[in-house]
Every structure is written in C-alpha cells, then in structure tokens.
Amino acid sequence: MSKQSKRERQRQNREARREYEERLTRRRKTWRTVRTFAIIAVPILAIGIVLSVTSGGDDSDTSTKSAPNQCQDVKAPPPKDESFPAPPEVTIDATKAYTATIDTTCGTVEMALFSREYPVSANNFVFLAQQGFYDDLAFVRAAKGFVVQAGSPTQSNDGGPGYTVQGEVPATQPAYPAGTVAWAKTGSEPPGTIGSQFFIVTGDATQLGPDYAVLGTVTKGLDVAKKIEKLAPASGDGPPTKPVVMQQVTIAVEDVVTPST
C-alpha cells in the first residue's frame, strides 16, 4: 500500500471516529434532556391525576357553587307587617302527600308534612306557605345540639301570624327525634298551640314534653339545619351569629301510591 493510500485511509478513520463521537455526544445530550423532563413532568402528572380523581371528574362550571360548609352573606331582612285570620277549616287532603321545600341562604331543606297524622298542623303550614308568609323571614334561633327556629314576621322570636289554633300533640315516643319539625309556642300557651313559628330538631330534644304540635319531618337537608345550628351564639342559644333567611317556601302535592294487592 502506498503512503498516500495509507494517509487517506487514516484520514477516513479519523473522520469516521469524529462523526461517531459527535453522534454519541448528541445522544448523551438528548438522554439528559429526556431525563430532566421526566424528573419534572412525572410529579406534575401525578398531581394532576390525584386532582382529577378527587374532583370526581366533574368538569361542570363550579363558579356558581358555594362552599359546602358556608352560608351566603346576606343582610337581615326587615320586619314584615303581615297577619291573617286563622284558616277557617282544614282544606288539605289527608289522602295526599305534601312536601314543603324551604330554600334558605344556607341551602335547601325538604320536609314531608304529616297530613294524615296531624292534619291541623300540616294544614296551617300549607296555608301560610301558600300565602307567601314565610318568604324572606329569618331564622330567629339557633340552639346548639338542639333546634333551629324560624317563622316570625317580626324577625324575632316573639312574632306570629295574628292568630293561634290548636293542633295535635305527638302521641308517640320519643316525641321529637332529630329531623322533627314542630310548632313553637310560649310556656304560657296551652299544649298544641300553633302560630307561625316552627322549629327543626337538630340534636337531642328528649327534654321536651309532648306539648308542641308536630307538623312534619325533614327528608332532605338536615345537614343544612345543622349548619344553621352551628351559628348559635357563644351562650349556646339565641339568634344566629349571622343572618340566615328563608328565601322561599313552596308546597308540592302528590297522590299517595299504595302497593297493589
């Protein structure tokens, strides 16, 4: 082999070696880039997966949803100058199912009215609700571990609709289990006296004697009533520490479906 051919081959080998080293350097740089990206991206991806799972995959607009444990910030409504004559008679149909929906600034409470067991009590609530009496009335009492109370047009615990009637007192024990809705009255009024104020039992009411007319039971939203109860003052019993308002009370009536025999 001539010296010229030998030098040409050496040059080609050097060139091939240089190209190989350049490719190797590029691969190393690419690997370092991929590894760095993976170190950063994997934790971010993991966080994204966790957030997706914990959110339940719900991609609906949450801008209008309030926090589950919060009530709306509203001003206390002014007193309402309203009074009615007592309902002349029971007009509800005891064979039908009556449901009351109370939309409050803390959430919605639904209750089944006892139209069959306590028709006078249920009838009075339906009568006032259908007149719009309860709309824009505040809760006037929150008693820790006990009850919340509403239904006074004066926005205090001493108002009424301008009349009283005699309702049915409970015949079963315990008289007022949690979720019971009953009519409030003063200690000097006879058992079963009904006006417009009612209370929802949120805790232990075994200390109550069967003197308060029952009108229904909460079927949905007892947690809302308990949320209002948590606004009890430091004394444990009194007006809520922030206004809570019944924005609207509506009544739904349905036929009772009885199983076929």
C-alpha angles and dihedrals in degrees: 000000000000121000090245092055091047092051090048091052091049089050091051091049091051090049093049090047091051092050091048092051091048091052090047091051091050091050091051091050091048092050092049089051093049092047092050092049091049092051089054100036102046096063090044090050091048091052090049092052092049092050091048092051096045091048089055090234090282107157095173121125108278096179091099096045118100122218109275095238098043135087125214117266105243137156121253108264119240120253116276119229096216134132134159138196112255116272105271093223144344106286101170119102109244090203092064132074117245122199125188120204116199114194108200134175087252096050140285127309121194123193137181113230117223096232093159101041099036107019097163092052094045092044092054092053093047090048094053095041092052089052089056088243095140098047112114095007119138130228104255101190139038115179115187113246091354126064148326119221136202143153106093118132089205089059088236133089096263103064133103144171096267096265143053131214133188115255135183120281118217117273097193133074132264084039098200115026118176110292095032116137115208140164119266121224139168121264091249095056121091120262112278095026111158129199124144104287117096136176134215116216109231100168141359113347098162089119090069118095117221093268100112121084112240119222106172150315134260112255097174133015103033084138087061091054089049089050088057090046089058087064089070113134123254089268088062096239130058143066114342115266090240129029116271115187135195099226095186139352118203133182126217123193125201137172114256110245111218121195115253118246 
